[in-house]
Structure formats: C-alpha cells, structure tokens
Amino acid sequence: MTDSKPLPESVESTADLLRAGDYVAERSLATALFLALKLGRPLFLEGEAGTGKTEVAKVLAATLGRRLVRLQCYEGLDVAAAVYEWNYARQMIEIRLAEAAGGADREALAHDIFDERFLIRRPLLQALETDAQGNPPVLLIDELDRTDEPFEAYLLEVLSDFQVTIPELGTIKAARPPVVILTSNRTREIHDALKRRCFYHWVDYPDAAREAEILRRKVPQAPERLSAEVVGFVQRLRGMDLFKLPGVAETLDWAQALVQLDKLELDPATVEDTLGTLLKYQDDIARIQGSEANRILAQVKSELSAARLQ
C-alpha cells in the first residue's frame, strides 16, 4: 500500500485525482465526488453496466492510497456474508478442548467462545476499521440493485451511523467513516430513503471525444486510426435499438482484441469476426452483422476521411 494522500480540496483537484488513475471523468461526476468526499456522504452511482461506475471506487482507492473494501451484492445477500459471522468450526474445537481439559465453567466458556478471535469480519465490518496510518478505507458496495429490500433496509442503518451491533460483543463504531461508493445498474429501483443519504450521479455513456481519450489512456498501443474507427463504430451502435448497448468496458475489450490481432484499422471481415467481443446478445449480433455492419463501417471511414481533409 502506498502512502495515503489527503482528500482533494476542489472539483478540479478531484478531476485531476481521477485522471491520475487514468479515469477520464466529466465535470459533473468530479463535482459529485468532491462534494461526497468533502461532506462525508456516500456517493450513489447509477447507470448502465460497463459505464465505469465500479472503476471510480477502484481508482479513488489507488490514487488516495487507501485500502479498497468491496461488497459484491447478489440476490439473497445476508448479514453473515456482508457483515460478520462466527467461526463455528473454531468455536467447536475450543469447546472440545475445554471439555477434554476437565469440565470448564459453562458460563465462562460461553463468554470465551464469543471472543473477537472467533469473529469473521465481512466487508461491512472491515470497512469500519482504519489502516496503520489511521485512514479509513474506500468501501465499494457494488450492484446494490441485485440485493433484496430487507438487506437494503439493513444497509440504510449501517450507513446512517457507520456502526454495527453484534449481540455477543456490543456495538462496533467506525473511528473515522469510510469513503463509500454505491453502484446500481438499475435492474430495480433503490428505495428513496437510501438515496436521500447519498449524493447521486447518473453515469452515462461518454461522448466520442471522452471515449477517445479513455481509449488513448487505457489502450495506448492501439493505432490512432484504429482507435478513431472503434470509437466511431461504437458511438453509432449506441444510437440503435439494441437489447444491450456496448459500454466503455466493451469498447476497451474490442480495442484490445483488435490490437492482439495486429489490426491497424477496421475492415468488414474483422468486424464480423469480433462482434462477439462488443455485443453480448445473439439477437443484437444477428441484427448488426453483415450488411448493417458494413454500412456503419463505411459511414465511419467516410466521416473520418472527410475530417482529415479539413
């Protein structure tokens, strides 16, 4: 872990912090993040999959020199998986050893086996701990929309006071609250009560200029012409009625795949062969492949040629 850095003092320095981690943020996102950091509030990022929501937390942890604690949400997520549970196997061994040693006092034994030695800390409890320098971690609660409402209600309580109550031990409270980033792909609506406790930002698909800058930073080995054609092609796909539009993650995957194929520019055969890197549903692939892909590619090449002549 590198030495931790102070929190940014302005919107501009927040954007610079993200840029230092190769994250090209629009000003509105940098503003929301700055306010969340400055006022100690969670930041709730909502948007389509693959638009860079999770990456905000990863980059923030890396550039601030903080530990990243990630809670990946899923249907059926409960307290045992998200907060804490007791190590029952170790507790049973302790009980057997005490019995073998000759009838330990039951009350004393019950107290001993519910000691912190036997506590398994899950992400939410880990997020209440500071590092050796006294800095709290960055807590990423990823894809919150995958959980159910009871867990969301429990999370609301945790984020209000940044504390967890363990019946056998008492209440554990954060000395310094973690930096909290929540993400949602909006497969269901998150309750208003939780949103009110957060700063909110919708992470949209980037425009062509920002996506080109992202590609330059993330796939610098891609030829300039290839990168421009990739961005132009993806931007046009996002204007179509597809089941799942390609995100920035798919743009980067496609560019990296094309680099591995030693391509200097797009051609119809290559587009046809690699559409599965960009589109993840067969119906979308079937709609685009063939003449439609050729038409889009011809438009992209024509516009780029015209732009170079100007």
Protein Blocks (a to p, Z undefined) as FASTA:
>chain_A
ZZdddddfbfklmmmmmmmnopacdfklmmmmmmmmmnopacdddddehilpmmmmmmmm
mmnopacddddddehiafklmmoccdfklmmmmmmmmmmnoopafklmmmmmmcfklpcc
dfklmmmpccfkopacddddehkllpcfklmmmmmmmmmnopaddfknopcddfbacddd
dddehlaccdfklmmmpccdddddddfklmmmmmmmmmmmbcfklmmmmmmmmmmmmmpc
cfbdcdfklmmmmmmmmmmnopabdcfklmmmmmmmmpccfklmmmmgojlmmmmmmmmm
mmmmmmmmZZ
